[in-house]
């Protein structure tokens, strides 16, 4: 008896989420299809029912963050895109630049976990990454004062500060300097809202 469309959708989502966590932890090159499928509790043969190759899975894993783990993270941080303003922006900055987000290697935003891999990836993966950045910038733009003439510029700067601060902090695991960088980025980003 063939599997239902819903079963196939759930299986694909499970593969994508397992892959996203493994890519965050190990990077694109060090993750194999076998690792992903084993982590998902599935056999390698089933992979090709959902994806043509590892690159297609990588693109799906990066794309999945916005509406998957990213949506959970925003909810947990109290970020409500439907209520733009300084409160939402403070919650976004505080949550994104939090010690918890820094320590959550498998759950981190791909913009923090994978920038070097993305730079070497195919155009479809790079497009997924661009969409994540645009979503963050859009949240910031919506939260800034409507009379601000350089809203886009300020939103881009805040996004770059958040992502860049976390990338640098993550590259210095378990060090005092990592915490200094994370805290400085958070404090400075929050000061830009006043």
C-alpha angles and dihedrals in degrees: 000000000000120000119258122253088249092054090050091049092050092047091050091049090050091052092048093049093047090048092048091055093045093047090051091051101039109015128239099289097051097049118085130195087244091056092050095048094045090050089051091049092244137116124257092243091065091060093077092056086069109026138029094215146341092275091059089050090049091054090049091048093052092045093048094063097074096059098023123041091000092057090050090049093050091048092049090048091051093245109156111184088193090063104053121184142089094305092057091045092050090051091048094049094042093048097042093048094041125125088239093058091046091052095046097086096168093042098044124121111267088235087069100034103042115028097123092045091048092052088060096040129101121275093261092058091045089052090054089052091048090053091054091052092046090052091053093045090048092054090052093045091052091050097051123090111281093227093057108114095201098047094133092049093049092045091051090049092051092048091048091049093049096046096037093047091052094045091054093043091049091052089060101055119193095000134126089231090060090056091046091052093046093048094045091050091048094047093047094046091050091048089058090065094061 
